[in-house]
Amino acid sequence: MVIKDTRPRYPRRGPSCMLVLFVILGVVLSVFVMINRDDVRAVIIPTAIPTPTRSATEYALLADLSEQDGEYTDAIDYYKTAIRLDATRPEFYIRLINLLVARNRAEEAIEAAEQVTILAPDNDRVWTAVASAYLANGTRLEDIGDPAGASLQYAQAWQAAREAININAENATAYAYAAGGLVLQGSPDKYAQAQELADFAIYLEPNNPWARYYMATVFVYLGEYTQAITQLQLGIEADPTIPDLYYSLAYNYYADSNVPLAIVTLEDALAIAPDYAPAYDGLAHMYLQLGEDALAEENAIKSVELNPNVARAQGRLGEAYFRRSNFPKAVEHLELAVQMYGEPTALNARFFNMLASSYYRTDTNLCDKATPLFQQVIEVSPVESPTAVQAVEGLELCRLASLGTTP
C-alpha cells in the first residue's frame, strides 16, 4: 500500500485576474462617458416626441359631439379652435353661427358672420346663417329696449337673406328669414311682401319649421291669431325641438284669451329647453294675469337669472315684487328695466309708473325721483287709461307728502 503524502496548496493571495479585468473595464468606461457625455446622453435619453396637434376637422368633430351631448360651451370653443386652425372652411363658421344664435350669443354670431361673408360670398348657406345672426341680434336689441337698433338689424337680416336667395332660389329657410327681416321691422307696408316670402318658403318646404314660424309672425302682425296658431302647430309637428315655436304659440293662445293653454305650452318649451329664459318670463306674465303673484315672482327670478339683459323680464320681476308689497326689491328691478328702456312709451309706461309708485311707497322722501316719472307717464299715456290715472294719483300723493299731509 502506497501512501501519497501530498502537501496541500497554500491559499491564493490578492484579487483574481477576472476581477482586475472588470475593474479596469469599468474605469475605461467611466473615462469614456466623462469625455463623451453629450453623445452618451443622446443615446440613453430618447428625444421627446411632441404631442400630436389635432386637426381643424378633429376639433369640428369634437364640437359636433359636444353639441349632441348638450355641452354647448365646449362645442362653441371647439368650433372657434377649428376656425383658428383652418379659417378657409365656411362650414365651420356656419355651424358656429347657428350654435351661437341658439345659445343667445348674438353679438358673437355677428362677429363670425362678418368674417365668413368675406371668405365665402358665393355660398347661400353662409348668407342664410348670417341672416339668422342679424335676426337674433335684432331680438337682443329689442330685449334691452332699443327698437330702433333692432329695426336696423332686421333690415340687414332681410338683405342677407336676399343674397342667399339670389344665389339659390330654392333656399326655403332664406325665404323664411327674409320674411322675418321684413315683418319684424314693424312697417305695415312691408307685411304683404313678408307674407308672400313666407308663403313661398312653405311652398318650397312644407315641413320647414322656420317657414311656419315666420308665416305665423306675419299673421301675428296682421292680428290673425287663429291662423298664426295653425302655422305654429305645423311648425312644431315639423320640428318639436325649437322652443321659439312653443313660446310664440303660447302668446297666440294668450291673445286668444286662453291663459291656461298658454301656460301649458310654455311648460312644454321648458321641457325641451330647461334654460330657455323667455319661457320663464312668459310664465311670470301669465301668472300675473291670474293673480298668482308668488308663482309669477318665482318664474320671473329664473328668467332674469338666465338672462338679466331683458328689460321686459326685469320689469316683470319688479311688478311681481310690487304686487307683493316688497317695494325695495321692486325698485331694484324696475330701475334696471327703466334704465334699459330709456324713455317711456305707451307699451312700457306701466313699468315707469310702478317704479315711481315704489319710490313713494318705500320712502316719501323719494318723491323727487318719483314725480318726474309720473309726469313722463302722463305724457305718453292716453288720458283715460289706467296707467295715466294711476300716475295722476301718484303725483297727488307726492304733492301731499311734500305738504306733510300724507294720507
C-alpha positions as CSV (number, residue, x, y, z in Angstrom):
1,M,0.0,0.0,0.0
2,V,1.4,3.3,-1.2
3,I,0.5,6.4,0.8
4,K,1.0,9.6,-1.0
5,D,1.9,12.4,1.2
6,T,1.0,15.4,-1.0
7,R,1.4,18.7,0.7
8,P,-1.7,21.0,0.5
9,R,-1.8,24.1,-1.7
10,Y,-1.4,27.3,0.1
11,P,-4.4,29.8,-0.3
12,R,-4.1,32.3,-3.2
13,R,-3.1,35.7,-2.2
14,G,-4.7,39.0,-3.8
15,P,-7.6,39.6,-6.3
16,S,-8.3,37.3,-9.1
17,C,-7.4,38.1,-12.7
18,M,-11.1,38.4,-13.7
19,L,-11.8,40.9,-11.0
20,V,-8.9,43.0,-12.1
21,L,-10.1,43.0,-15.7
22,F,-13.6,44.1,-14.6
23,V,-12.2,47.0,-12.6
24,I,-10.0,48.1,-15.5
25,L,-13.0,47.9,-17.9
26,G,-15.2,50.0,-15.5
27,V,-12.5,52.7,-15.2
28,V,-12.1,52.8,-19.0
29,L,-15.9,53.1,-19.5
30,S,-16.2,55.9,-16.9
31,V,-13.5,57.9,-18.5
32,F,-15.2,57.4,-21.9
33,V,-18.6,58.6,-20.6
34,M,-17.0,61.6,-19.0
35,I,-15.2,62.6,-22.2
36,N,-18.3,61.9,-24.4
37,R,-21.1,62.7,-22.0
38,D,-23.3,64.6,-24.6
39,D,-23.2,61.8,-27.1
40,V,-23.9,59.2,-24.5
41,R,-26.8,61.3,-23.1
42,A,-28.3,61.5,-26.6
43,V,-28.2,57.7,-26.9
44,I,-29.5,56.8,-23.5
45,I,-32.2,59.5,-23.2
46,P,-34.7,59.4,-26.1
47,T,-35.7,62.6,-27.8
48,A,-39.1,63.9,-26.6
49,I,-41.8,63.5,-29.2
50,P,-44.2,66.4,-29.1
51,T,-47.9,65.6,-28.6
52,P,-49.6,65.5,-32.0
53,T,-51.7,68.6,-32.7
54,R,-55.4,67.9,-33.6
55,S,-56.5,69.0,-37.0
56,A,-59.3,71.5,-37.6
57,T,-61.5,68.7,-38.7
58,E,-61.0,66.8,-35.5
59,Y,-61.9,69.9,-33.5
60,A,-65.0,70.3,-35.6
61,L,-66.0,66.7,-34.9
62,L,-65.4,67.3,-31.2
63,A,-67.7,70.3,-31.4
64,D,-70.4,68.3,-33.1
65,L,-70.2,65.5,-30.5
66,S,-70.3,68.1,-27.6
67,E,-73.3,69.8,-29.2
68,Q,-75.1,66.4,-29.3
69,D,-74.3,65.9,-25.7
70,G,-75.6,69.3,-24.7
71,E,-72.2,70.6,-23.8
72,Y,-72.7,73.8,-25.8
73,T,-70.0,76.0,-24.3
74,D,-67.4,73.3,-25.1
75,A,-68.9,73.0,-28.6
76,I,-68.5,76.7,-29.3
77,D,-64.9,76.7,-28.1
78,Y,-64.1,73.7,-30.3
79,Y,-65.6,75.4,-33.4
80,K,-63.6,78.5,-32.6
81,T,-60.4,76.5,-32.4
82,A,-61.2,74.7,-35.6
83,I,-61.5,78.1,-37.3
84,R,-58.2,79.3,-35.8
85,L,-56.5,76.2,-37.3
86,D,-58.2,76.4,-40.6
87,A,-60.1,79.6,-41.5
88,T,-60.8,78.6,-45.0
89,R,-63.8,76.2,-44.2
90,P,-67.2,78.0,-44.4
91,E,-68.9,75.1,-42.9
92,F,-67.1,75.7,-39.5
93,Y,-68.4,79.3,-39.5
94,I,-72.0,78.2,-40.4
95,R,-72.1,75.7,-37.6
96,L,-70.6,78.2,-35.1
97,I,-73.1,80.9,-36.1
98,N,-76.1,78.6,-35.8
99,L,-75.0,77.4,-32.4
100,L,-74.3,80.9,-31.1
101,V,-77.7,82.0,-32.2
102,A,-79.3,79.0,-30.5
103,R,-77.4,79.9,-27.3
104,N,-78.4,83.5,-27.2
105,R,-74.9,84.8,-28.1
106,A,-76.0,87.0,-31.0
107,E,-73.1,89.5,-30.8
108,E,-70.6,86.7,-31.2
109,A,-72.6,85.3,-34.1
110,I,-72.5,88.7,-35.8
111,E,-68.7,88.8,-35.5
112,A,-68.4,85.3,-37.1
113,A,-70.9,86.4,-39.8
114,E,-68.8,89.4,-40.8
115,Q,-65.8,87.1,-41.2
116,V,-67.4,84.4,-43.3
117,T,-69.1,86.7,-45.8
118,I,-65.6,87.8,-46.9
119,L,-64.5,84.2,-47.0
120,A,-67.4,82.7,-49.0
121,P,-69.6,85.4,-50.6
122,D,-71.0,82.9,-53.1
123,N,-72.3,80.4,-50.6
124,D,-76.1,80.7,-50.0
125,R,-75.8,78.7,-46.7
126,V,-73.4,81.3,-45.4
127,W,-75.8,84.2,-46.1
128,T,-78.6,82.2,-44.6
129,A,-76.6,81.8,-41.4
130,V,-75.7,85.5,-41.5
131,A,-79.4,86.4,-41.8
132,S,-80.2,84.3,-38.7
133,A,-77.4,86.1,-36.8
134,Y,-78.9,89.5,-37.6
135,L,-82.4,88.3,-36.7
136,A,-81.1,87.1,-33.3
137,N,-79.2,90.4,-32.7
138,G,-82.4,92.3,-33.5
139,T,-84.2,90.4,-30.9
140,R,-81.4,91.1,-28.4
141,L,-81.6,94.8,-29.0
142,E,-85.4,94.7,-28.6
143,D,-84.9,92.9,-25.3
144,I,-82.7,95.7,-24.0
145,G,-85.1,98.4,-25.1
146,D,-83.6,99.5,-28.3
147,P,-86.3,99.1,-31.0
148,A,-84.5,101.5,-33.5
149,G,-81.3,99.4,-33.4
150,A,-83.4,96.2,-33.6
151,S,-85.1,97.5,-36.8
152,L,-81.7,98.1,-38.4
153,Q,-80.6,94.6,-37.6
154,Y,-83.8,93.2,-39.1
155,A,-83.2,95.2,-42.2
156,Q,-79.8,93.6,-42.5
157,A,-81.3,90.2,-42.0
158,W,-83.5,90.9,-44.9
159,Q,-80.6,91.9,-47.1
160,A,-78.5,88.9,-46.1
161,A,-81.5,86.6,-46.9
162,R,-81.9,88.2,-50.3
163,E,-78.2,87.4,-51.0
164,A,-78.9,83.8,-50.2
165,I,-82.0,83.8,-52.4
166,N,-80.0,85.3,-55.3
167,I,-77.5,82.5,-55.1
168,N,-80.0,79.7,-54.6
169,A,-83.6,80.5,-55.5
170,E,-84.8,77.2,-53.8
171,N,-83.4,78.0,-50.3
172,A,-86.6,77.8,-48.3
173,T,-85.0,78.9,-45.0
174,A,-83.6,82.0,-46.7
175,Y,-87.1,83.0,-47.8
176,A,-88.4,82.5,-44.3
177,Y,-85.6,84.7,-42.8
178,A,-86.3,87.3,-45.5
179,A,-90.0,87.3,-44.4
180,G,-88.9,87.7,-40.8
181,G,-86.5,90.5,-41.6
182,L,-89.3,92.4,-43.3
183,V,-92.2,91.9,-40.9
184,L,-90.2,92.5,-37.7
185,Q,-89.3,96.0,-38.8
186,G,-92.9,96.8,-37.9
187,S,-93.9,98.7,-41.0
188,P,-97.3,97.7,-42.2
189,D,-96.3,98.5,-45.8
190,K,-93.9,95.5,-45.6
191,Y,-96.4,92.9,-44.3
192,A,-97.7,91.9,-47.7
193,Q,-94.3,91.2,-49.1
194,A,-93.3,89.3,-46.0
195,Q,-96.4,87.1,-46.3
196,E,-95.5,86.3,-49.9
197,L,-92.0,85.3,-49.0
198,A,-93.1,83.1,-46.1
199,D,-95.8,81.5,-48.3
200,F,-93.2,80.7,-50.9
201,A,-90.9,79.2,-48.3
202,I,-93.7,76.9,-47.2
203,Y,-94.3,76.0,-50.9
204,L,-90.7,75.0,-51.3
205,E,-90.5,73.1,-48.0
206,P,-93.9,72.5,-46.2
207,N,-92.0,70.9,-43.3
208,N,-89.6,73.8,-42.8
209,P,-90.2,74.9,-39.2
210,W,-88.8,78.4,-39.8
211,A,-91.1,78.9,-42.7
212,R,-94.0,78.2,-40.5
213,Y,-92.6,80.3,-37.7
214,Y,-92.3,83.4,-39.8
215,M,-95.6,82.9,-41.5
216,A,-97.1,82.8,-38.0
217,T,-95.2,86.0,-37.2
218,V,-96.7,87.7,-40.2
219,F,-100.2,86.6,-39.1
220,V,-99.5,88.0,-35.6
221,Y,-98.7,91.4,-37.0
222,L,-101.9,91.2,-39.1
223,G,-103.8,90.3,-35.9
224,E,-104.9,86.9,-37.3
225,Y,-104.1,84.9,-34.2
226,T,-106.0,81.8,-35.2
227,Q,-104.1,81.4,-38.4
228,A,-100.9,82.0,-36.5
229,I,-101.7,79.2,-34.1
230,T,-102.2,76.8,-37.0
231,Q,-98.9,77.7,-38.5
232,L,-97.0,77.3,-35.2
233,Q,-98.7,73.9,-34.6
234,L,-97.5,72.8,-38.0
235,G,-94.0,74.1,-37.2
236,I,-93.9,72.0,-34.0
237,E,-95.0,69.0,-35.9
238,A,-92.1,69.5,-38.3
239,D,-89.6,70.1,-35.6
240,P,-90.6,69.7,-31.9
241,T,-87.2,70.8,-30.6
242,I,-87.4,74.5,-31.3
243,P,-88.5,76.4,-28.1
244,D,-89.3,79.6,-30.1
245,L,-92.2,77.8,-31.7
246,Y,-93.8,77.0,-28.3
247,Y,-93.2,80.5,-27.0
248,S,-94.8,82.1,-29.9
249,L,-97.7,79.6,-29.8
250,A,-98.2,80.4,-26.1
251,Y,-98.6,84.1,-26.7
252,N,-101.0,83.4,-29.5
253,Y,-103.1,81.4,-27.1
254,Y,-102.8,84.3,-24.7
255,A,-104.0,86.7,-27.4
256,D,-106.9,84.3,-27.9
257,S,-107.8,84.6,-24.2
258,N,-106.6,81.1,-23.3
259,V,-104.2,81.7,-20.5
260,P,-104.2,78.1,-19.1
261,L,-103.3,76.6,-22.5
262,A,-100.6,79.3,-22.8
263,I,-99.1,78.2,-19.5
264,V,-99.1,74.5,-20.6
265,T,-97.4,75.4,-23.9
266,L,-94.6,77.4,-22.1
267,E,-94.0,74.5,-19.8
268,D,-93.7,72.3,-23.0
269,A,-91.0,74.8,-24.1
270,L,-89.1,74.3,-20.9
271,A,-89.4,70.5,-21.1
272,I,-87.3,70.6,-24.3
273,A,-85.1,73.6,-23.3
274,P,-84.8,74.0,-19.5
275,D,-82.6,77.1,-19.8
276,Y,-84.9,78.9,-22.2
277,A,-85.3,82.3,-20.4
278,P,-88.3,83.7,-22.4
279,A,-90.5,80.8,-21.3
280,Y,-89.9,81.7,-17.6
281,D,-90.7,85.3,-18.4
282,G,-93.8,84.2,-20.2
283,L,-94.9,82.1,-17.3
284,A,-94.4,85.1,-15.0
285,H,-96.6,87.2,-17.2
286,M,-99.3,84.6,-17.3
287,Y,-99.3,84.1,-13.6
288,L,-99.6,87.8,-13.1
289,Q,-102.7,87.8,-15.2
290,L,-104.2,85.1,-13.0
291,G,-103.2,86.9,-9.7
292,E,-100.8,84.1,-8.8
293,D,-98.1,86.6,-7.7
294,A,-95.9,84.1,-5.8
295,L,-95.6,81.9,-8.9
296,A,-95.1,85.0,-11.0
297,E,-92.2,86.0,-8.8
298,E,-90.7,82.5,-8.8
299,N,-90.6,82.3,-12.6
300,A,-89.5,85.9,-13.1
301,I,-86.5,85.3,-10.9
302,K,-85.5,82.3,-13.0
303,S,-85.9,84.4,-16.2
304,V,-83.6,87.2,-15.1
305,E,-81.1,84.7,-13.7
306,L,-80.8,83.1,-17.1
307,N,-80.8,86.4,-19.0
308,P,-80.6,89.6,-17.0
309,N,-80.4,91.7,-20.1
310,V,-84.1,91.8,-20.9
311,A,-85.9,95.0,-19.9
312,R,-89.3,93.3,-20.1
313,A,-88.2,90.5,-17.7
314,Q,-86.7,92.9,-15.2
315,G,-89.9,94.9,-15.3
316,R,-92.0,91.7,-14.8
317,L,-89.9,90.7,-11.7
318,G,-90.3,94.2,-10.4
319,E,-94.0,94.0,-10.9
320,A,-94.2,90.7,-9.0
321,Y,-92.4,92.3,-6.1
322,F,-94.6,95.4,-6.3
323,R,-97.8,93.4,-6.1
324,R,-96.4,91.5,-3.1
325,S,-95.6,94.9,-1.4
326,N,-91.9,94.2,-1.5
327,F,-91.2,97.8,-2.7
328,P,-87.4,97.9,-2.1
329,K,-86.9,94.8,-4.3
330,A,-89.4,96.2,-6.8
331,V,-87.3,99.4,-7.0
332,E,-84.1,97.3,-7.7
333,H,-85.5,95.5,-10.7
334,L,-87.8,98.3,-12.1
335,E,-84.8,100.6,-12.1
336,L,-83.0,98.2,-14.3
337,A,-86.0,97.9,-16.6
338,V,-86.4,101.7,-16.9
339,Q,-82.7,102.2,-17.4
340,M,-82.8,99.8,-20.4
341,Y,-85.9,101.3,-21.9
342,G,-84.6,104.8,-21.5
343,E,-87.8,106.6,-22.4
344,P,-91.4,105.6,-21.6
345,T,-93.8,104.6,-24.4
346,A,-97.4,103.6,-24.4
347,L,-96.2,99.9,-24.1
348,N,-93.7,100.2,-21.3
349,A,-95.1,103.2,-19.3
350,R,-96.6,100.8,-16.7
351,F,-93.0,99.9,-15.5
352,F,-92.1,103.6,-15.2
353,N,-95.4,104.1,-13.2
354,M,-94.7,101.2,-10.9
355,L,-91.1,102.4,-10.3
356,A,-92.4,105.8,-9.3
357,S,-95.0,104.3,-7.0
358,S,-92.4,102.0,-5.5
359,Y,-90.2,105.1,-4.7
360,Y,-93.2,106.7,-2.9
361,R,-94.2,103.6,-1.0
362,T,-90.6,102.9,0.0
363,D,-90.0,106.4,1.4
364,T,-92.0,109.6,0.7
365,N,-88.7,111.4,0.7
366,L,-88.1,109.7,-2.7
367,C,-90.8,111.7,-4.3
368,D,-88.2,113.8,-6.0
369,K,-87.4,110.7,-8.1
370,A,-91.0,109.6,-8.4
371,T,-92.5,112.9,-9.6
372,P,-90.6,113.2,-12.9
373,L,-91.5,109.6,-13.7
374,F,-95.2,110.2,-13.1
375,Q,-95.1,113.2,-15.4
376,Q,-93.4,111.2,-18.2
377,V,-96.0,108.5,-17.9
378,I,-98.9,111.0,-18.2
379,E,-97.3,112.5,-21.3
380,V,-97.2,109.2,-23.2
381,S,-100.3,107.5,-21.9
382,P,-103.9,108.0,-23.1
383,V,-105.7,110.4,-20.8
384,E,-108.3,107.9,-19.5
385,S,-106.0,104.9,-19.4
386,P,-105.5,103.1,-16.0
387,T,-101.7,103.9,-16.3
388,A,-102.4,107.7,-16.7
389,V,-105.0,107.7,-13.9
390,Q,-102.5,106.0,-11.5
391,A,-99.8,108.4,-12.5
392,V,-102.1,111.4,-11.7
393,E,-102.9,109.8,-8.3
394,G,-99.2,109.3,-7.6
395,L,-98.5,112.9,-8.4
396,E,-101.1,114.0,-5.9
397,L,-99.8,111.7,-3.2
398,C,-96.3,113.2,-3.7
399,R,-97.8,116.7,-3.5
400,L,-99.5,115.9,-0.3
401,A,-96.3,114.3,1.1
402,S,-94.4,117.5,0.4
403,L,-97.0,119.4,2.4
404,G,-96.8,117.0,5.3
405,T,-100.4,115.8,4.8
406,T,-99.8,112.3,3.5
407,P,-103.0,110.1,3.8
